[in-house]
Amino acid sequence: MTPRRVAVLLAAGLAVIAFAMWVASTRHLERATLTGDLVLPQLERSVNAISEVDLAKGDGTRTTLKRDSAGWNVGERGWPADTSKLRKLLLDLGALTVVEEKTRLPANYPQLGVEDVSSPQASGTRIDAIAPGRTWALIIGKSSSGKSGYVRVAGAPQSLLAAPLLTPDADPKGWLEHALLDLHAERVREVTERPADAAAYTAVRVKKDAPDFTVSPLPKGRLLTGPAAAEPIAAALSTLTLDDVHKASAAADAHQAHALFSTFDGLELDVAGHQDGARSLITISAHASAGQTQAEAQNLSARLAGFEFEIPQYRYTAIFKPLEELLQPAAAPAKKTRSAQAQ
């Protein structure tokens, strides 16, 4: 072998060794710096640019959150979204950091809940955070502890243990703005109750500072449980919240109950309700009988018209309070004396 050939082989060998050392050092560096890295780089600084967030599960449950000029809305309901809850999710996604690398084998993904949600058996939730020109997609799997859980960037083979723990809900009702109405009790002048299958009555007070409501008509021989018996009805629409919301059906239910709340300043709220199994459902229409509440009534109509709201059962009962619940028990019929029976 000539000296030239020996030199060439030696140079080639040195090059191979150098390349191997570079690859090894690169892998070592990558693994050493992975812990603590952001799972979704650049998202943290782009939170305010996000215009849509989609959540989906393998069973078909999904939520579409979109931002427009009026704010964030739940697409499946057409109702405003809980912006504080949504912002927390985006901030947590932006701050999500790697704790540890996990499996790269698709066969092992189900153990962590990070398999693709295209499968009906998938247990994880996919989140797509969309900004102009960029989308971040992540599959959220099972929790590992109270502080961390398993995730996988959609389309990437590497699964990860990451913190903070994310527990997103793909059910649309979990993202709704739950505040519905807040009519303070002191504003209420009169409430007219028209139950579907019971006696109608009216509770009214003449002055704002009057402590009690007059209830009429009362059944013959019956008395209220006390002077303030009807007072809780006035507070029935105070801090009212919803559990779910849907578009109202066009056909009105003939067996609906109605409660008309009239305020001292001229606002009228007509609440119609019925129960569907375990669900307590109401619709609300707003009107004004005075100029000072015209704008308020218009704003409420624009927000509430066309929707049917599911509310807690106890609030439904408070709105449509049966007259019987305001009355003292009926006196028992007087027993006949023996002399009267003998006659």
C-alpha positions as CSV (number, residue, x, y, z in Angstrom):
1,M,0.0,0.0,0.0
2,T,1.4,3.3,-1.0
3,P,2.0,6.2,1.5
4,R,-0.6,8.2,-0.4
5,R,-3.3,5.6,0.0
6,V,-2.5,5.2,3.7
7,A,-2.9,8.9,4.2
8,V,-6.3,8.9,2.4
9,L,-7.6,6.1,4.6
10,L,-6.3,7.7,7.7
11,A,-8.0,11.0,6.8
12,A,-11.3,9.2,6.0
13,G,-11.1,7.3,9.3
14,L,-10.5,10.6,11.2
15,A,-13.5,12.1,9.4
16,V,-15.8,9.3,10.4
17,I,-14.7,9.4,14.0
18,A,-15.2,13.2,14.1
19,F,-18.7,12.9,12.6
20,A,-19.6,10.2,15.1
21,M,-18.4,12.4,18.0
22,W,-20.4,15.3,16.6
23,V,-23.6,13.2,16.4
24,A,-23.1,11.9,19.9
25,S,-22.5,15.3,21.3
26,T,-25.6,16.7,19.5
27,R,-27.8,14.0,20.9
28,H,-26.4,14.5,24.3
29,L,-27.0,18.3,24.1
30,E,-30.5,17.8,22.8
31,R,-31.4,15.4,25.6
32,A,-29.7,17.5,28.3
33,T,-31.6,20.7,27.3
34,L,-35.0,19.1,26.6
35,T,-36.1,19.2,30.3
36,G,-37.5,22.6,31.0
37,D,-38.0,23.5,27.3
38,L,-41.4,24.8,26.2
39,V,-43.6,22.2,24.6
40,L,-45.2,24.8,22.2
41,P,-42.5,27.3,21.4
42,Q,-43.7,30.8,20.5
43,L,-47.2,30.3,21.8
44,E,-46.6,32.2,25.0
45,R,-45.8,35.4,23.2
46,S,-48.7,34.9,20.7
47,V,-51.6,34.4,23.2
48,N,-53.2,37.7,22.2
49,A,-53.0,36.8,18.5
50,I,-55.0,33.6,19.0
51,S,-58.4,33.9,17.2
52,E,-59.7,30.3,17.5
53,V,-59.3,27.4,19.9
54,D,-60.7,24.0,18.9
55,L,-61.1,21.1,21.4
56,A,-62.0,17.6,20.2
57,K,-62.3,14.1,21.6
58,G,-62.4,10.7,19.9
59,D,-66.1,10.2,20.9
60,G,-67.1,13.2,18.8
61,T,-67.4,15.7,21.6
62,R,-66.0,19.1,20.4
63,T,-66.0,22.8,21.2
64,T,-65.1,25.6,18.8
65,L,-64.1,28.9,20.5
66,K,-63.9,31.8,18.1
67,R,-63.1,35.5,18.6
68,D,-64.8,38.3,16.8
69,S,-65.3,42.0,17.3
70,A,-67.6,41.4,20.2
71,G,-65.3,38.9,22.0
72,W,-65.1,35.1,22.3
73,N,-68.0,32.8,21.6
74,V,-68.8,29.1,21.9
75,G,-69.6,28.2,18.3
76,E,-71.8,25.2,19.2
77,R,-74.1,27.3,21.3
78,G,-73.8,30.8,19.8
79,W,-73.3,32.2,23.3
80,P,-70.4,34.1,24.8
81,A,-67.5,32.1,26.2
82,D,-65.9,32.3,29.6
83,T,-63.0,34.4,28.7
84,S,-61.2,34.0,32.0
85,K,-61.2,30.2,31.7
86,L,-60.1,30.4,28.1
87,R,-57.3,32.8,28.8
88,K,-56.0,30.6,31.6
89,L,-55.9,27.6,29.2
90,L,-53.9,29.6,26.6
91,L,-51.5,30.9,29.3
92,D,-51.0,27.3,30.6
93,L,-50.4,26.0,27.1
94,G,-47.9,28.8,26.5
95,A,-46.1,28.0,29.7
96,L,-46.2,24.2,29.3
97,T,-42.7,22.8,29.8
98,V,-41.1,19.4,29.4
99,V,-40.6,17.4,32.6
100,E,-39.4,14.2,30.9
101,E,-39.4,12.4,27.6
102,K,-41.8,9.4,27.3
103,T,-42.5,6.8,24.6
104,R,-42.1,7.3,20.9
105,L,-43.9,4.1,20.0
106,P,-47.5,4.6,18.7
107,A,-48.5,1.2,20.2
108,N,-47.8,2.7,23.7
109,Y,-49.6,6.0,23.2
110,P,-53.0,4.7,24.7
111,Q,-51.3,4.0,28.0
112,L,-50.6,7.7,28.3
113,G,-53.8,8.8,26.5
114,V,-52.0,10.6,23.8
115,E,-53.1,8.6,20.7
116,D,-54.7,10.5,17.8
117,V,-58.3,11.5,18.6
118,S,-59.4,10.2,15.2
119,S,-60.1,6.9,17.0
120,P,-63.4,6.6,18.9
121,Q,-61.5,4.8,21.7
122,A,-59.0,7.7,22.2
123,S,-59.2,9.0,25.7
124,G,-57.2,12.2,25.2
125,T,-58.3,15.7,24.1
126,R,-56.8,17.5,21.1
127,I,-56.4,21.3,21.3
128,D,-55.7,23.5,18.3
129,A,-54.8,27.1,19.0
130,I,-55.0,29.1,15.8
131,A,-53.4,32.4,15.1
132,P,-53.0,34.1,11.7
133,G,-50.4,32.1,9.9
134,R,-49.7,29.6,12.7
135,T,-51.4,26.7,14.5
136,W,-50.3,24.9,17.6
137,A,-51.8,21.4,18.0
138,L,-51.4,19.3,21.1
139,I,-53.0,16.1,22.4
140,I,-53.6,16.2,26.2
141,G,-53.5,12.7,27.7
142,K,-53.8,11.3,31.2
143,S,-52.6,13.0,34.4
144,S,-49.5,11.8,36.1
145,S,-49.9,13.8,39.3
146,G,-51.7,16.9,40.5
147,K,-49.0,19.0,38.8
148,S,-48.2,17.3,35.5
149,G,-49.6,15.1,32.7
150,Y,-48.8,13.4,29.5
151,V,-49.0,15.3,26.2
152,R,-47.9,14.9,22.6
153,V,-47.5,17.5,19.9
154,A,-49.9,16.4,17.2
155,G,-48.0,14.8,14.4
156,A,-44.8,14.3,16.4
157,P,-43.7,10.9,17.6
158,Q,-42.3,11.9,21.0
159,S,-44.7,11.9,23.9
160,L,-43.8,13.9,27.0
161,L,-44.5,14.4,30.7
162,A,-45.2,18.1,31.0
163,A,-46.3,20.7,33.5
164,P,-48.5,22.4,34.5
165,L,-51.3,19.8,34.4
166,L,-53.9,20.5,31.8
167,T,-57.5,19.1,32.1
168,P,-59.4,20.7,29.2
169,D,-63.1,20.0,28.7
170,A,-64.3,19.4,25.2
171,D,-68.0,19.8,26.1
172,P,-69.3,23.1,24.9
173,K,-71.3,23.9,28.0
174,G,-68.1,23.8,30.0
175,W,-66.9,26.9,28.1
176,L,-70.0,29.0,28.4
177,E,-70.2,32.4,30.2
178,H,-72.6,31.3,33.0
179,A,-73.7,34.7,34.2
180,L,-77.2,35.2,32.8
181,L,-79.1,37.9,34.6
182,D,-78.8,40.1,37.7
183,L,-82.0,41.9,38.6
184,H,-81.6,43.3,42.1
185,A,-84.5,42.6,44.5
186,E,-84.9,46.2,45.5
187,R,-85.8,47.2,41.9
188,V,-88.8,44.8,41.7
189,R,-92.2,46.5,42.2
190,E,-94.5,43.6,41.1
191,V,-94.3,40.0,40.1
192,T,-97.3,38.4,38.3
193,E,-97.2,34.6,38.5
194,R,-99.1,32.5,36.0
195,P,-98.3,28.8,36.6
196,A,-99.2,26.3,34.0
197,D,-101.4,24.2,36.3
198,A,-102.1,26.2,39.4
199,A,-103.7,29.4,40.6
200,A,-102.3,32.7,39.3
201,Y,-101.4,35.5,41.8
202,T,-99.7,38.9,42.0
203,A,-97.2,40.1,44.6
204,V,-96.8,43.9,44.7
205,R,-95.4,46.7,46.8
206,V,-96.2,50.4,46.5
207,K,-92.9,51.8,47.5
208,K,-89.2,50.8,47.1
209,D,-88.6,50.9,50.8
210,A,-91.7,48.9,51.6
211,P,-90.5,45.8,53.4
212,D,-93.3,43.5,52.3
213,F,-95.3,42.5,49.3
214,T,-99.1,42.3,49.1
215,V,-100.2,39.0,47.6
216,S,-103.6,38.7,45.9
217,P,-105.9,37.0,45.4
218,L,-105.7,34.7,48.4
219,P,-107.9,31.6,48.7
220,K,-110.8,32.2,51.0
221,G,-109.9,31.5,54.6
222,R,-106.1,31.2,53.8
223,L,-103.3,33.4,55.2
224,L,-99.7,34.1,54.2
225,T,-97.0,32.4,56.2
226,G,-95.8,35.9,57.2
227,P,-95.6,39.5,56.0
228,A,-92.4,38.7,54.0
229,A,-93.7,35.5,52.4
230,A,-93.3,36.8,48.9
231,E,-90.1,38.7,49.4
232,P,-87.8,35.8,48.1
233,I,-89.6,36.0,44.7
234,A,-88.3,39.5,44.1
235,A,-84.7,38.1,44.4
236,A,-85.3,35.2,42.1
237,L,-83.6,36.8,39.1
238,S,-80.7,38.2,41.2
239,T,-77.3,36.7,40.1
240,L,-79.1,34.1,37.9
241,T,-76.7,31.7,36.2
242,L,-77.2,29.1,33.4
243,D,-76.0,25.5,33.2
244,D,-76.5,25.3,29.4
245,V,-78.0,27.2,26.5
246,H,-79.6,26.3,23.2
247,K,-81.5,28.1,20.4
248,A,-85.1,28.3,21.4
249,S,-87.6,26.3,19.4
250,A,-90.1,28.2,17.3
251,A,-93.2,26.5,18.8
252,A,-94.3,27.8,22.2
253,D,-95.2,25.3,24.9
254,A,-98.9,25.7,25.8
255,H,-98.1,24.4,29.3
256,Q,-95.3,26.9,30.1
257,A,-95.4,28.8,33.4
258,H,-94.9,32.6,33.2
259,A,-93.6,35.1,35.7
260,L,-93.7,38.8,34.8
261,F,-91.2,40.9,36.8
262,S,-91.9,44.7,36.7
263,T,-89.5,47.2,38.2
264,F,-90.1,50.7,39.7
265,D,-88.1,52.2,36.8
266,G,-90.2,50.6,34.0
267,L,-88.3,47.4,33.1
268,E,-90.4,44.3,32.4
269,L,-89.0,40.8,32.2
270,D,-91.3,38.0,31.1
271,V,-89.8,34.6,32.1
272,A,-91.4,31.6,30.6
273,G,-90.5,28.1,31.8
274,H,-91.1,24.4,31.6
275,Q,-89.4,21.3,32.7
276,D,-88.1,18.6,30.4
277,G,-87.2,15.6,32.4
278,A,-84.4,16.7,34.8
279,R,-83.8,19.9,32.9
280,S,-85.4,23.2,34.0
281,L,-85.7,25.5,31.0
282,I,-86.6,29.2,30.6
283,T,-86.8,31.9,28.0
284,I,-86.6,35.6,28.9
285,S,-88.1,38.6,27.0
286,A,-87.5,42.2,28.0
287,H,-89.6,45.3,27.5
288,A,-89.7,48.8,28.8
289,S,-92.7,50.9,29.9
290,A,-90.5,54.0,30.6
291,G,-87.8,55.8,28.6
292,Q,-85.2,55.4,31.3
293,T,-85.1,51.7,30.8
294,Q,-85.5,51.6,27.1
295,A,-81.8,51.1,26.4
296,E,-81.5,48.4,29.1
297,A,-84.5,46.5,27.6
298,Q,-83.0,46.7,24.1
299,N,-79.6,45.4,25.3
300,L,-81.2,42.5,27.2
301,S,-83.4,41.6,24.2
302,A,-80.4,41.6,21.9
303,R,-78.5,39.3,24.2
304,L,-81.3,36.9,25.4
305,A,-83.8,36.7,22.5
306,G,-83.9,33.4,20.6
307,F,-82.2,31.4,23.4
308,E,-83.5,28.8,25.8
309,F,-81.6,28.5,29.1
310,E,-81.1,25.6,31.3
311,I,-80.9,26.8,34.9
312,P,-80.5,25.1,38.3
313,Q,-83.7,23.4,39.6
314,Y,-83.7,25.5,42.8
315,R,-83.6,28.7,40.9
316,Y,-86.4,27.6,38.6
317,T,-88.6,26.8,41.7
318,A,-87.7,30.3,43.1
319,I,-88.9,32.0,39.9
320,F,-92.1,30.1,39.6
321,K,-93.1,29.9,43.3
322,P,-96.5,28.2,43.7
323,L,-99.0,30.3,45.7
324,E,-99.5,27.3,48.0
325,E,-95.9,27.6,49.3
326,L,-96.7,31.2,50.5
327,L,-99.7,30.1,52.6
328,Q,-100.2,28.7,56.0
329,P,-101.5,25.2,56.0
330,A,-105.3,25.1,55.5
331,A,-107.3,24.6,58.7
332,A,-108.6,21.1,59.3
333,P,-112.4,20.8,58.9
334,A,-114.1,21.2,62.3
335,K,-115.3,17.8,63.7
336,K,-119.0,17.4,64.2
337,T,-120.2,17.0,67.8
338,R,-122.1,13.9,68.8
339,S,-125.3,15.9,69.3
340,A,-125.0,17.3,65.8
341,Q,-124.4,13.8,64.4
342,A,-127.5,12.6,66.2
343,Q,-129.6,15.2,64.6
